[in-house]
Amino acid sequence: MSHSELTRLEILQRIEDRRLSQAQAATMLGLTDRQMRRLVQRYRSQGPEGLVSKKRGMRGNHRRPESFRDHILAIVRERYADFGPTLAREKLFERHGLVVPCETLRGWMKEAGIWLPRAARRLPVQQPRARRLYFGELIQIDGSEHHWFEDRGPYCTVLTYVDDATSRLQLLRFVEGESTFDYMEATKLYIERYGKPVAFYSDKHTVFRVNKRSAVGGNGMTQYGRALHELGIEIMCANTPAAKGRVERAHGTLQDRLVKEMRLEGISSMSDANAWIDGFVEGYNMRFSKPPAVPVNAHRPVMDFEDLDLIFTWQEARTLSASLTLQYDKVLYLVDPSPENQRLAGKRVNVIDYPDGRIAIRYEGRDLAYREFDKLTHVHQGEVVPNKRLGAMLKMVSNFRDEKRSLKGPTRRYPAPARLS
């Protein structure tokens, strides 16, 4: 019996005990006198069972047929299995002309096991991983976009290098965005200070990993990965943020402490922050770092033949045409047609793009003299820009357009006709 039916049973029992009149009971239950008399008669003839609703267990008057329910679920399973109830309902109406209330569809999908509410979804288990034994064995790297200078300076990114064995902050660098050149410059500075670690551990950012499955050209290695390969450093990518939790937790601490420290110091630019940050890192490590399990430094020194300035560049191979020309970054380069260079027609040369904008064309370790024929544009039309570089790219495009407008002058092609007085 329901709660309301139990309440009626109690009142009817009081009527039978002559402690309550039928008129008083009708008022308490909100029934008319006639309804109350019929209810008393049913109770006296059938007992408490007479108070149970006769519709219980029967099919509702507005319930959809089972065939209609099965038809809807068949469509959802076939085409909208990963849709939520709200979106699935919209698509059923737009594409199939079927009208189903959202909550009805939600119940059907829940009963059929197609959809689960958020509270019932089982989250993946993230078990803890032991620290590495040696200092420099694994360095976690990541970037964090944040209002590091609050409203005093630009919105920028901090590149963070954290040692897995000790949780030490190895390096912090303020940059505009997570670009390949920014990571190259920061990693070069890291290696100059500490040496070469065994491996870097990062997320699946396009700087570290070729994410496009349909990519068929090249060797499947990014420019940053190529530079680390030349130095004998392995790059590994994590599947989840929790897998590289030391650098993620460091970002949470930095977004609190570092922001306030720079506010107290009055720092409001990336250049000032990069000049000051080493002192903050030293104090941070004294407070939060741990000693390694094995007191061994796994960093390796840079060999004499490893030129970091050359390794940390953007390098692409090009084929010289019969006229000793090649195109790179929408610029046509003409190699000096000296007798020594004329035999290089059809040969593969290496175009080296330095972070400061210098371009070198090299063949078997020899730099070739060249000149630019025509610079088409500074902007890469249709370039795929990762979301972490979007802010810096939009700023570059905006500056370029402003520069073009200042050089272009009046936009009218022909002089305006004189007005008749």
N, C-alpha and C positions, 0 to 999 in steps of 0.2 A: 504494500500500500504506500501511496505517496504521503507527503507531509500533510497536504490539505485533507486527504481522506482520513488520516489518523485524527486530525482535528475534529472532523465531523463525527467520527466514532466516539470521541470523548464527550462531545456535546449531546449526542443522542443517548449515551449511557446516563448522563445527568437528567435527561428528560424521563427516561424509564425509572430512575430513582426518585422522581417527583421533586427534584431540586431545582428544576428549570422548566419554564413554560415553553410551549411551541412558539408563541409570539416572540418571546425574548430570544429564543434560539435562532429564529429567522432573522432577527435584527443583527445578531452577532455574526451570522454566516453571510449576510447580504442577500438573502433569498426572500421570495414572496411567501405569504402564508400558504398558498396552494402548493408551491414547490416543497415547502417544509413538511406539509401533511403527507405528500407522496413519499418523501424521503423516510419519514417515520414508519409508514406502512411497509416500505421495502425492507427496512431494517428489522421489523418485527417478523416478517415472513421469511427472509433469507439470511438474517444474521449479518455479521460484518462483511461477508462476501458480497452482499447486495450493494455495498457502498463503493466497490471497485468499478471503475469506468469500463463499460462494455466495448469501447473502441480500442482498449489496450491490446497490442499484438496484431491488430488488423491493419491492412494497407491504408495509408493516408489518401485522402481524396485528391491531393495535388501531386502525389508522387509520380515520377516519370516511369514509364515502362522499363523493364529490365533489358529489353532489346535495344532501347535508345541508349541506356547507360553503357551497354557493351559496345555499341557502335562508337560512342564518343571515346571510350577508353582505347579502343583499337586504333583510332586515328591518333590519339595522343601518344600511344606507344610507338607507332610507326614514324611519326614526324616531329613530335614535340616532347620526347621523353626527357630532355634536359631543360624544359621550360618550367617556369613557375606557374601556379594556377592562374594568376592574373593575366600574364602574357599569353598563356595557352588559350584562355577564354577569348581574348581579343583576336587571336589568329583563327580560332574556330568560327568566329563570326565573320571576319574579313574574307577568309579564303574558302569557307565551306557553307556559310550561311546558317550555321547552327547557333542557337541562342541557349546558353546554359548559365544560370546564376553562378557567380564566382565562388561563393562559399559551398554551393552544391558540388561544383567541379573539384574544389579543394578536398572535400570529404571523399569523393570518389577516388581521386588520385592517391590520397592517403591510405584508403582501405586497400587499394590495388598494389601498394608498395612502389608506385612510380615517383612519388614526391614525399619528402619528410620535412617536417618543420625544423627550423634552425636548431632548436633546443635538442632535437632527437638525433641530429647528425653526429656521427662519431668523428671526432677530430683525429688527425694522424698523430701517432705516438712519437714524441721526440725524446729519445733516451739520451742521458748525458754521455759525453765523450771525454775520455781522459786527456789531460794536457799532454803535449809533446814533451819529451824528456830533455831536449837540448835547446838552449837559447839560439835562435836563428834557424831552427829546423823548419818552422812553418810561420809565415808572416801573413796575418789576415789584413786585407786591404779593402777599403770601401770609401765612398764619398757620401757626404750628408749635406743636402741643400737646406738652408735655414736662414732666418734673419739674424745672422751672427752679430751684426752691428746695430740691431734693432732699427730705429728710425734715423740713425746717424750716418749710415753708409749703405752700400749696395747689397742687394740680395745675392748671395754667393754660395760657394761650395767649399767644404773642408775635406781634403783627402787625408785619410787616417790610415796609419800603418801600426798594427798591434802585434806583438810577439805572442804566439799561442802558449808557449811554455811559461811565461812570466807575467802576461797581461801588461807588459810595458808599452807605453806609447813610444814608438820608435821615431815617428815623424808625423808632423801636422803641417799641411800647406793649404793656404787660402788661394783658390782659383775661381775663375768665372763659371766653369762647368766641368763635367767629367768627360773631357776630350782625350784623344789619344796622346796629343802633345803634352797636355797637362800631366797625365800619368807618366809619360816618358821623362819629363823634367823632374818630377818628384822622385821617381825610382832611381834616376841617375844620382840625385842628391843623396838618397838613402845609401846606395852602393858606395859612393865616395866616403860616407861617414862610417859605415859599419862593415862593408864588404858584401859579398854575394850570399844571400840566404839559400837554403836548399830548395824552398818552394814558396810560392805566393798562393793564397787562398782567397778567392773573390766570388762575387755573384756572377750572373750570366749576362752582364752588360756586354754590348757589342764591342767594347774596347778589348775585352779578354777572349771572346768566343764568337765564332761565326754561327749565328743563330738561324740563318735562312737555310732550310733544308734543300731548297732547289738550287743553291749556289753551286755551280759546276766549275768555275774558273779558279785558277790558283791552286795552292796546296792546302786549302782549308784552314789557314793560320792567319790570325790578325797581325797587324803591324807590331802591336805591343807583344804579342806572342812570339813573333819572329825575333824581336830584340832579345827577349828572355831566353829563347832557344840558343841564340848565338853565345850567350853568357853561361849556358848550362844551368839555367834556373827553370824549374818546372812551374807551370801555372795550372791550378785546379779550380774548378767552379763548383759552388755549393748549390744544391737543389732548393734549399729553403733558407730564409734569414736566420732561423734558429741554429743552423749548422755552423754559421760563423758568428755565434752569439757574443764572443768577446768584443769584436769591433762594434757590433750593434749596441751592446750595453755601454761601451765607451762613448758612443754618439749620444746616448741618453744622458750620461753624466756631463758631457761637454756642453750640450745644449742648455744645461742649467748653470754649471760653474763657469765655463769659459765665457759665456755671454756676460755674466755679471762682473767677472774679472776685467774684461775689456771695457765695460762701462765705467768701472772705477778708475782705470788707467786713461780713459778718454781716447781710446783707439777707435777710429772710424773709417779706416781704409785697409785694403788688403796688403798693401806694401808695408804699412806700419805694423800690421798684425803679424806678417811673416818675419819681420825683424825682431819682434818681441816674443814670439811664441815659444822659443826654445827654453826660456826661463820658466814659463808656465809648465812645459812638459817635464822639466826636471823636478819641480815641486809635486806634480801629479804622480810621477813614478815613485817618489819617496813615500807617498801616502798609500798608493793602491797596488803597486807591483808586488810580485811574489818571487822568491828565489826559485830557480829551475830545479827539477828533481835530480838532474845530473849536472854538476858544474862544468859544462863543456860548451864552448862557443862554436857553433856549427857554421858561422859565416866563413867564407873563403875569400882570399885576397884577389884583387883584379890582376890578371896576367899582363905582361908587357905588351903582348900583341892585341889586347882587347882595347880598342879605342872607343870609349864610351860616347864621345861626341859624335862619332860616325854610327855607332850601333843604334843609338836612340834617335833615329831619323826615320822619315817616311820614305821607303824605298820601293820602287816599282820598275819592272823590266819593260823595255820598249825595243822595237825593231827599227833600225835605221832604214829609211827608204833609199831608193837609188840616188836620190838627190841629197842624201845625208840630212834628212829632216825627221823629226818625230813630234808627236803631239802629246802634251801632258797638261792636265788641269785646264783644258780649253785654250792652251797657248801653244803656238807652233814654234819650235826651236830649230835653228839652222846650225848644224855643226860645221866648224871651219873646214873647208875643203882642201886641207893641206895634203901633200903627197902621202904622208903617213896615215891620214884619216880616210883617204879615198878607198882603201881596201876594206873599210868597215861597212860598206853598203850591204844591207841584208843581215848584219850581225845584231845580236841582242846586247843592248847596253843597259846600264842601271841608272835610273834617274833618282837622285838623292835630294829629298826636300828637307831642309833643316828647320828647326823650330823658329828661327829668326827670319825665315822667308828666303834664305839663300837656296839656290838650285845648283846642283852639280850633276854633270853627265859623265859617268865613269865606265871605262871598258878595261877589264883585266887589271884593275888597280891604277889606271892612268886617267886623270881628268882630261876631258876633251873641251877645247875652246868652242864657244857657241855664242849665238846672239838670238834675241827674240824677234820673230817675224811679225806677229800680230797678237795682241792680247785681246781675246774676244770679250771676256767679262770676268768680273770678280765673283759673281754669284753662281752657285751650282744649281741650275734649274732642275727641279724634280729630285734633288738629293734626298735620300732617306736619312732623317735626322732623329736620333734617339731622344726620348722624352727628357732625359737628363741633360741634353745639350740644347734643348729648345730655346731657353732664355737667351743664351749667348748667341745662337744663330739668328734669332729675331733682332737682337741688338745690332749685329753686324749688317743685316739686310737693311735695317732702318738707317744706319749711318751711311751705307753705300747709296741709298736712294737720295738722302739729303745732299750728298756730294754731287750726284748727277744733276740734281735740280739746280745747284749753285753754278755748275759749269754750263748747263744747257741754255740758260738765258730765257728770253721770251718763248712761250709755247706756240704762239701764232705763226703759222708757216708763211703767210703772206701779210703785207701791211693792211691794216683795216681801211676800208674805203672811207673817203672823206664825206662828212655829212653835208647835205645841202642846206644852205642857210635860207 
